């Protein structure tokens, strides 16, 4: 009998289970997750769940009885420690061994950690797991300053939640603008104004020189400009690192993630990888890439399920992403890298506009801020490869729907 093991209880792992059963797979499925909970959504952990606006039950992709009815064995709260490719076994930290015919690695990308031993520091936070969010939540009712290190999406989303709760918030960023790695200058500028108008202190071009530690806490942070910043808690949001140790120890090919082919298969024909941990060839962009996004994890897991069952599906989705900060929803589709023309449609001061990215007059990507219609149209334009000119994108009187 076929035995499929899935390591990782995130979006990709959950979707693979759903897709395998929907595709008619009747063999054994075992999910191994280091977390104690059933697979759940991560995006709300820095938004609605952190604010207390979403119950834990609503985080779960499926309730417990779904896994029972689908005859899925869930081993939670236990880490997989070793893969033996030749024997086709997975060793668990409790000493048990599981055998497989096919294996999916959906191990994700945990937060990048501070480069010193700080496990004993009670006020240092990261945000990836449900337990992380639970541990961070009480800081929202503290009167002490919250310092966020890193002005990426996680850092800014938490800053928005904390400031809305009335906390003093300082965001430290090494680059000269927020979201420098992932957004254009107009989008960065908009978010800088948004956070500053809400009362967040943004300190850009700023480097941490030292942490002042007392009583197992970071009491203050010394910066490169000579400032010593007092803090009650610290959230670290300086990026993520793909979890590749299991794969690397097993002898799989690794390079900024687990290397897979266009079918999401690793260098071992019986092992696949999907989600944030997978580095895949992207036909749409003609280069290798690793994407940290929910839609990518879902689509890649669907591809894995089909191909584990003998298919030859190619992973080539249209990338999209979203972020919620204060009363602004950002929706982005495509990848802007390499653009030579940038068009702003609408007025940023009205908190509703879109930024269109072109290369040689061909649409590459779109950022829509409180502008869902533009996002939906841009998504359709990119999905169908329908032409649009920069002049049409900029003209708010032009009916974008007329392009179809």
Beta strands, then each sheet from edge to edge (+ up, - down):
strand 1: 3-7
strand 2: 28-33
strand 3: 72-76
strand 4: 80-84
strand 5: 89-92
strand 6: 97-99
strand 7: 102-105
strand 8: 109-111
strand 9: 124-125
strand 10: 146-149
strand 11: 169-172
strand 12: 201-203
strand 13: 208-214
strand 14: 217-223
strand 15: 228-230
strand 16: 233-236
strand 17: 240-242
strand 18: 258-259
strand 19: 271-273
strand 20: 278-282
strand 21: 287-289
strand 22: 320-325
strand 23: 328-334
strand 24: 341-347
strand 25: 352-359
strand 26: 362-369
sheet 1: 3+ 2+ 1+ 7+ 19+
sheet 2: 4+ 5- 6+
sheet 3: 8+ 17-
sheet 4: 9+ 16+ 10+ 11+ 12+
sheet 5: 13+ 14- 15+
sheet 6: 18+ 20+ 21-
sheet 7: 22+ 23- 26+ 25- 24+
end
